[in-house]
Structure formats: C-alpha cells, structure tokens
Amino acid sequence: MTELNRPLPESGDWREVLSAEDAANLSEYSRSRKPFTGVSPTLLVVDVTEAFVGPNLPVFEAQKTWRQACGDKAWAVVPAIRGLLEAFRAAGRPVIFTTPDGGQRWTGPVTRGTTTTDVPEGREIIAAVEPREDEWVLRKPKASAFFGTPLVSSLTHRGCDSLVVAGGTTSGCVRATAVDGSSYGFEMLVAEDGCFDRATLNHMVNLADLDAKYARVLPAAEILALLGLD
C-alpha cells in the first residue's frame, strides 16, 4: 500500500495521520515551542451557522438541506464549543463569533463557483451556541476573520494576547484565521475537538499542519487548563 493510499488512523487522532517519514520531517522542521505565556485570551467561534452546520445527519444527507453543511461532523463538536463558551463567560473573558458576509462578489469568492450580492440564507448562528446580546458577531467577507474586518484593532483595544479558535471549517476559515492571527503576533490555540470539516482527512491534516507551524492544537479541556479557566 502506497503512502498516498494509507487508511486514516483508527484512533481518529490527527497526530497519527501522517506517515512516520512525514511526521519525522515535520518534527525536524518545527521549532521548539516556548512555554505559553498568554494572560489575556479571547474565544473566537468561527462560522457555526445554520448553513455550515446543517441537520445532524451524515454530511452527504445534511447537504441536501444546505449545500455547505457539515452535518454530524459539526454537531459532534458542539459540546466542546459549549464548554469553551461557558468557561470564557464565567471568567468574564471576551467571546467573538463570526459569520459569512454577503458582499463576497466585490472581494472575490472564497471558494469555487459564483457569488451574488444577495445576503446568504443560513448564516445565523445555531441556537445551541447562540451568542449573548453583549457578544460581538463579526461578519467577514473572506475565509479569515482578520481579512477586511476591524478584528485586529478590537483585539488590541481589549488587550488580547492570545486567541482560542473553534468552529468550521478546519481546512478553511479556521485555518485561515489561525494563520493570520499568528502573523499578527497573537498566540493561537485551536481546539481540536471544537473544530469540524466535511472531510475527515482535510480536518486531520490541517490540524497537524497548524500545530507544526502556527498554533497549539489541543483538546478544549487542555486549553482551558492552560489558560487557568478550568
């Protein structure tokens, strides 16, 4: 069996998705990680909307309701996202949500296909993780929550030094946001059990790559312990 045809790890652990050779290459490339020093975290919940989540069905079935839906893969991580929300709210730490903006025709489509100026349906955040009235819902025109938005200035104003990212999709908006956040100098933490994608391989490979280059990828419970919010 070639490396390209390797089965996904039975454990479902993204740390085991790479071949031994690829894992060794990435490990050799990655710099030693300094101890975490963040003291002012913000939680960023990315695109947990009706259209991206869809009904709690296998992805292909869920896509019959919403083309973008991640179905049961999205619903499986809702408990972890809720846990993050509860901890951040209890600690009085900022929580920010994102949803897709309707003006992508003017900034270029995020994915293949055409876009219109119409406001897309289904961009409301699902009730299971509904924002509170005092929490910011940021509309973003592209995959990254940073592109074309005032997110950096808002985080700077709040004195934020670290961002915890959850939501979807892992290979799309979560990854783009984590890469940009790292570029802006924020300490990035990605909740591995709080992110979802349509394809398991995409989800696992992107977690492995983010952890090697741009973010600390950890279970939500470990992130909360690291931040002293458990």
VMD Tcl script that draws the C-alpha trace (Angstrom):
set ca {
  {0.00 0.00 0.00}
  {1.44 3.38 -1.00}
  {1.61 6.28 1.42}
  {-1.00 8.08 -0.69}
  {-3.42 5.22 -0.05}
  {-2.80 4.86 3.69}
  {-6.02 4.41 5.67}
  {-6.94 7.04 8.24}
  {-5.81 6.12 11.76}
  {-8.40 4.03 13.59}
  {-7.86 6.15 16.70}
  {-9.13 9.22 14.86}
  {-6.15 11.12 16.27}
  {-4.78 13.79 13.92}
  {-1.32 13.17 15.41}
  {-1.27 9.80 13.67}
  {-2.50 10.89 10.24}
  {1.00 11.42 8.80}
  {3.31 8.62 7.78}
  {6.32 8.02 10.04}
  {8.57 9.67 7.45}
  {6.35 12.74 7.03}
  {5.92 13.11 10.78}
  {9.68 12.96 11.27}
  {10.24 15.54 8.53}
  {7.70 17.90 10.06}
  {9.08 17.38 13.55}
  {12.60 18.21 12.36}
  {11.28 21.34 10.63}
  {9.23 22.64 13.56}
  {10.91 25.00 16.00}
  {10.92 24.26 19.71}
  {7.83 25.78 21.25}
  {8.27 28.27 24.05}
  {6.12 27.89 27.17}
  {2.70 29.50 26.82}
  {2.70 32.99 28.34}
  {-0.71 34.36 27.34}
  {-2.67 36.10 30.08}
  {-5.50 37.78 28.15}
  {-7.30 35.28 25.89}
  {-10.29 35.79 23.63}
  {-12.52 33.00 22.29}
  {-13.27 33.15 18.56}
  {-16.12 30.91 17.37}
  {-15.90 30.70 13.59}
  {-18.95 30.23 11.35}
  {-21.04 27.85 13.45}
  {-24.02 28.82 11.35}
  {-27.16 27.04 10.24}
  {-25.84 26.55 6.72}
  {-22.37 25.31 7.71}
  {-23.73 23.01 10.43}
  {-26.99 21.80 8.91}
  {-29.09 18.94 10.29}
  {-27.50 16.26 12.48}
  {-27.16 13.74 9.66}
  {-24.26 12.25 7.69}
  {-22.64 15.03 5.68}
  {-23.95 13.94 2.28}
  {-27.50 13.79 3.64}
  {-27.15 17.10 5.51}
  {-26.01 18.75 2.26}
  {-29.44 18.06 0.77}
  {-30.70 20.75 3.16}
  {-27.70 23.09 3.00}
  {-25.02 22.67 0.33}
  {-22.32 23.85 2.75}
  {-23.42 21.65 5.66}
  {-21.02 19.54 7.71}
  {-23.83 17.62 9.38}
  {-22.97 15.15 12.12}
  {-19.29 16.12 11.98}
  {-20.26 19.62 13.10}
  {-22.77 18.50 15.72}
  {-20.17 16.18 17.27}
  {-18.06 19.18 18.35}
  {-20.88 21.36 19.70}
  {-20.40 20.10 23.30}
  {-16.74 21.18 23.25}
  {-17.66 24.61 21.87}
  {-20.32 25.00 24.55}
  {-17.76 24.09 27.19}
  {-15.42 26.78 25.92}
  {-18.22 29.32 25.87}
  {-19.28 28.53 29.42}
  {-15.72 28.80 30.74}
  {-14.93 32.07 28.99}
  {-18.22 33.62 30.03}
  {-17.80 32.54 33.63}
  {-14.33 34.11 33.67}
  {-15.55 37.34 32.08}
  {-13.30 36.82 29.06}
  {-14.31 38.14 25.60}
  {-16.17 35.93 23.15}
  {-16.43 36.78 19.44}
  {-18.46 34.95 16.79}
  {-18.05 35.18 13.02}
  {-20.49 34.68 10.18}
  {-20.03 34.99 6.39}
  {-20.69 38.41 4.87}
  {-22.96 38.73 1.84}
  {-20.67 41.01 -0.16}
  {-18.19 38.46 -1.49}
  {-18.93 39.37 -5.08}
  {-16.90 42.52 -4.55}
  {-13.95 40.92 -2.77}
  {-13.75 37.66 -4.70}
  {-15.41 34.34 -3.85}
  {-13.88 32.30 -1.06}
  {-14.50 29.02 -2.85}
  {-15.07 27.96 -6.44}
  {-18.28 28.93 -8.15}
  {-20.17 32.20 -8.42}
  {-21.39 34.55 -5.74}
  {-24.04 37.24 -5.69}
  {-24.75 40.38 -3.73}
  {-27.70 38.69 -2.07}
  {-27.43 38.12 1.67}
  {-26.93 34.34 2.00}
  {-29.51 32.40 3.91}
  {-28.49 30.26 6.85}
  {-25.78 32.49 8.23}
  {-27.49 32.75 11.61}
  {-25.51 31.07 14.39}
  {-27.16 27.87 15.58}
  {-29.21 28.10 18.78}
  {-27.02 25.53 20.56}
  {-24.17 28.07 20.75}
  {-26.22 31.26 20.49}
  {-24.33 34.50 21.23}
  {-25.35 36.64 24.15}
  {-26.53 40.19 23.49}
  {-23.21 41.62 24.67}
  {-21.09 39.38 22.41}
  {-19.81 40.59 19.05}
  {-20.95 38.80 15.89}
  {-18.40 39.76 13.23}
  {-19.32 39.48 9.57}
  {-16.32 38.59 7.47}
  {-16.05 38.81 3.66}
  {-13.39 36.10 3.27}
  {-12.22 32.91 4.97}
  {-10.03 34.63 7.58}
  {-11.75 36.53 10.37}
  {-8.97 39.10 10.02}
  {-9.32 39.93 6.32}
  {-11.24 43.16 5.68}
  {-12.50 43.40 9.26}
  {-11.63 45.51 12.34}
  {-10.71 42.41 14.35}
  {-7.05 43.34 14.98}
  {-7.89 46.79 16.31}
  {-10.64 45.37 18.51}
  {-8.35 42.72 19.99}
  {-5.63 45.29 20.56}
  {-8.11 47.58 22.30}
  {-9.15 44.71 24.57}
  {-5.51 43.94 25.39}
  {-5.83 40.44 23.92}
  {-2.60 38.46 23.56}
  {-3.99 35.02 22.68}
  {-6.87 33.61 20.67}
  {-8.69 30.32 21.11}
  {-10.29 29.27 17.81}
  {-13.16 26.82 17.38}
  {-15.75 26.21 14.66}
  {-15.52 25.45 10.98}
  {-14.24 24.51 8.73}
  {-10.87 23.28 9.95}
  {-9.29 23.39 6.48}
  {-10.95 26.67 5.53}
  {-11.94 29.51 7.81}
  {-10.36 28.08 10.98}
  {-7.03 27.54 9.26}
  {-7.06 30.94 7.52}
  {-7.90 32.68 10.78}
  {-5.20 30.82 12.73}
  {-2.55 31.62 10.11}
  {-3.47 35.32 10.04}
  {-3.70 35.52 13.82}
  {-0.22 34.10 14.11}
  {1.01 36.60 11.52}
  {-0.39 39.44 13.63}
  {1.52 38.17 16.65}
  {-1.26 36.57 18.67}
  {-0.66 33.28 20.46}
  {-3.04 30.94 18.66}
  {-4.75 27.93 20.23}
  {-7.02 25.68 18.16}
  {-9.49 23.38 19.92}
  {-9.07 20.06 18.12}
  {-12.38 18.72 19.44}
  {-14.11 22.05 18.82}
  {-13.46 22.21 15.05}
  {-15.24 20.47 12.21}
  {-14.89 19.82 8.49}
  {-16.71 17.90 5.78}
  {-13.81 15.56 5.06}
  {-12.02 13.79 7.91}
  {-8.70 13.76 6.06}
  {-8.84 17.52 5.50}
  {-9.65 18.04 9.18}
  {-6.81 15.86 10.46}
  {-4.09 17.00 8.08}
  {-4.83 20.67 8.71}
  {-4.72 20.19 12.48}
  {-1.33 18.52 12.10}
  {-0.03 21.32 9.91}
  {-1.41 24.11 12.11}
  {0.19 22.55 15.17}
  {3.54 22.31 13.41}
  {3.56 25.90 12.19}
  {1.00 28.36 13.50}
  {-0.89 27.26 16.60}
  {-1.11 25.00 19.61}
  {-3.66 22.34 18.74}
  {-5.12 20.85 21.91}
  {-8.40 19.45 23.26}
  {-10.69 22.14 24.65}
  {-10.24 20.88 28.23}
  {-6.46 21.19 27.96}
  {-6.75 24.69 26.53}
  {-8.92 25.76 29.46}
  {-6.43 24.24 31.91}
  {-3.56 26.03 30.16}
  {-5.45 29.33 30.47}
  {-6.44 28.69 34.07}
  {-10.13 28.67 33.13}
  {-10.95 25.06 34.01}
}
mol new
graphics top color blue
foreach p $ca { graphics top sphere $p radius 0.5 }
foreach p [lrange $ca 0 end-1] q [lrange $ca 1 end] { graphics top cylinder $p $q radius 0.2 }
display resetview
